[in-house]
Amino acid sequence: MENHLEHTFKLYARTVIFDATKNKVLLLKKKSNQKIGPGAWILPGGTVEFGEDIEIALIREIEEETNLKIQSLELFVTKKMVIQGTHWLGMYYLGEVSNGDDLKNMEQSKHETVQFIPLKEVPDLRDYTVLQFVKNIQSNKEFFDALACDFEDHSMGQALERYVSMKMHHLIRINHECFSRVRVIGSYDRSAHVSKDEKNDKRFNFKRPTAFLDGDILYLCCFPSRDYVKHYVNLIATYFHNIREKKMVSSIHTSDQIVYDAFRSTNITSIPEVDVVLYGNIDHIGIFEDKKWEGEGDFLWKVGMIGKKRVILLGCKFSIWGDAGYFFVKSLEQSNSFTTFVYIGKLGSLQLDILPNIFLATGSKSFVYGQSIKWKNIFQDEIASYENILVGDHITCPSVIEETKEAVASFQKLGIFIDPEIGHMARACNELGRQFSYLHIISDNVVIPRDENLSNERDEVILKKRKKLFFEIGEIVRKTIEEMD
């Protein structure tokens, strides 16, 4: 005779309450003799009884547990748990109290302690996800607009399959059966599971999004810029679409302030004062090779003189993708009075006949969200004698997945180059009254698939070609800066 587990549905509500400094959160620790969750840290709240008003239940529970009186409540996220045949729905609120100093452990038979814990020291917590929302997300608006692209419809063709797979966190690739959906959030959280595929042999741009499982939802934590979140939502949706596995992929965006806060959490304010910033792929351009890298944190640098200018080579360990470039330049300017910002990297060509890893690209205009951004190109005079440097207009596109064959046809009407950051960095420099220019390697052709593309750019032959091109960039940059007043 089969045993049929009785299925029930229950509702609970909990509250996130900060102290006056907003740096500590109220937590309760259960006693080790408790039947459910012995010794666990939890947020204040409890089960909602049949027919009971949720807010009234929450106010009652908090006063019974902590002696605090709720002044205001704001619902910001829900959560599902299935435990031994019971479907629990959690309602999480942001709460404010008027009497924080009156905090007291009112149920000493149940709780070992009731106290405000610093956010940086929060112990193992079942509601870890909820704190991610509180710390990194200003809205509970969830987006379900991920772009899942068929390989045959994309400008990279079949090479897109390898490119997408390379970007997947190992929890996504090997744990399909453990989750029903993926939620991408803007959270620079290195305490979550770090991808096993991070390229530790690289000095810069190697830190990838982290991940963790919460119930049947896998969370991917990206550096909190909208374009990076959007890019990863598209990557994951495309990955599952093309392996024919149905997974819902969604995203929750952060505020501008949280992006600024993420940069401030790095060592960006320790970057030395200079005249000229050379940012990006700067460790192979042959400048300041006799100097050692400095910096303790996500940013590393070398500083020296070129002509009359104090110059910095500046690199970052995580990807400053898309609109994060705007916030990066703005954040850097808050503690650094540089006059010129140069972006050195790689981009795609929108011209049919251009082969990758042969040409360099520069220009003085980019289209960002349909808006034209212009600047004076500091390399304009120096590059006149170089035959392998193309000059033209640029399209700023937030995600490689959006470079479909159909989209590329429309992009070609606006420019001949495409990448995610150039226009955003230029816009920030224009707003700050700083000079901006870029000098990039053309690394792929987005009009027609080529043998050399974003899926195999770590191949030895390609790296050898790029080494020569990056050294050429260094020569041009050095000569240009030497001619500056």
C-alpha positions, 0 to 999 in steps of 0.5 A: 500500500502506497503512502501518499504525502498530504500536501498543504499550503502555508503562508509566512511573513518576515521583515527586514529591519535596519538599525539607524545607521542602515548598516546592521540588520535585525536577526534572531537566533533560534535555540538548539532545542527548537524542532524546526531550524535549531540554531538557525539565524532568521529574520523576525516574523512568523506564520500567518494564521487562517483568516489573519491579516498579513500585516497585522500578523507581522506587527504582532509577531515582531512585538512578541519576539523583539519588543519593537513596534512597527512604524511602516511596512513595504512588501518587496519580494516573495519566496517559495519553499517546499518542505516535506509536502508543505508549500510555504509562501513567504512574504518579505517586507521592509520595516521601520521601527520607532523604538530600536533602542527597546530591542529585547529578546521576548521569547527566551525559550525559543531564541538564543539571541535577538540583535542587530548584526552588521551586514558584512558579518551576517551569518549563514542565513536561509534568507540570504537571497532576501538580503541580496535584494535589500542590499542590491535591488531598489525595485521589485519589478521583474523583467521577463524579456530575455532574448533567446536567439537561434544560432542560425539567426545570429551574426556569429552563426554556429560559433555563437554556441561555443561563445555562449557555453563559455560564458555559463556558470558551472552551476548552470551547465551541470545542475539543470535538474536542480532548478526550474528557473534562473533569476539574474540580479545586479549584485557584485557578490564574491561570497556566492559560488565563484565560477570554476571557469574563471581564467585565473591566468589573466590579470584583468577582466577575469572575474565572472558573475557568481551564483547560488541556489535558493529553493528551485531558483538559481540566482546569478549575481552580476556586477550591477549595471543594466547592460551586464545584467541584460547581457547575461539574461540573454546569454542564459536564455539563448543557452537553454533555448538551443539545448532545447531545455525550457527554463524561465530566465528573468532579471531584476535591475538595480538603481544608478546609486547601487552601481556607484556604490559597487564601484566605491566598494572597490579600491577606485579611490586609491587610484593615483592622480594623473593627467591621462588614463589609459584603461582596458587591455593595457598590459600588452601595449609595451608602455611602462614595462619596467614598472611593477603593478600596484594596487590592492583590490579590483583595480591595478595600475602602473604610473609614469611620465610620457612627455610632460604628462603623468600617465596611468595604465589602469586595469580591472579584474571584473568586466566593466561592461556596457553602461557600467563604463559610464558609471566607472568614468563618473566614479573615477572622476570623483577622486581623480582630476584626469584630463584625458581618458583613453579606452584600449580594447577590441570591437566588432566590424560592421563592414563585410570585407574586414578580417579580424585581428588585422586592423585597428579602429578609432573614431569620434562618434557613437550611437547610444540608444539612438542618441549621437555622442561626439568627441574630438579624437586625439589620435586623428593626426598620428594615425594618418600614416598607418594603413591598417587603421580604420576610422568611422562611426560606432554603435554601442550595443548592450549585448552580443546576443542582440547582434542578430543578422537582422539587427546588424543590417540596421546597424550598418546604416549607422556605423562601421564598428560595434561594442558595448562600452565606447559610447557610454564612456564618451558620454561620461567624459563629455558630461565631465568636460574631459577628453575621450578617445579609443583605439581598439583591435577589430577582433571579429566581423559581425556581418558574416561569420569568420574563422576568427571570432569571439568564441576562439579568441584565446587560440595561440594564433589569434593571441600572436596577432593581437600581441603585435597589434597591441604593441602598435597601439602602444606606439601610437598612444605614446607618440600622441601623448608626447605631442600633447601640450 
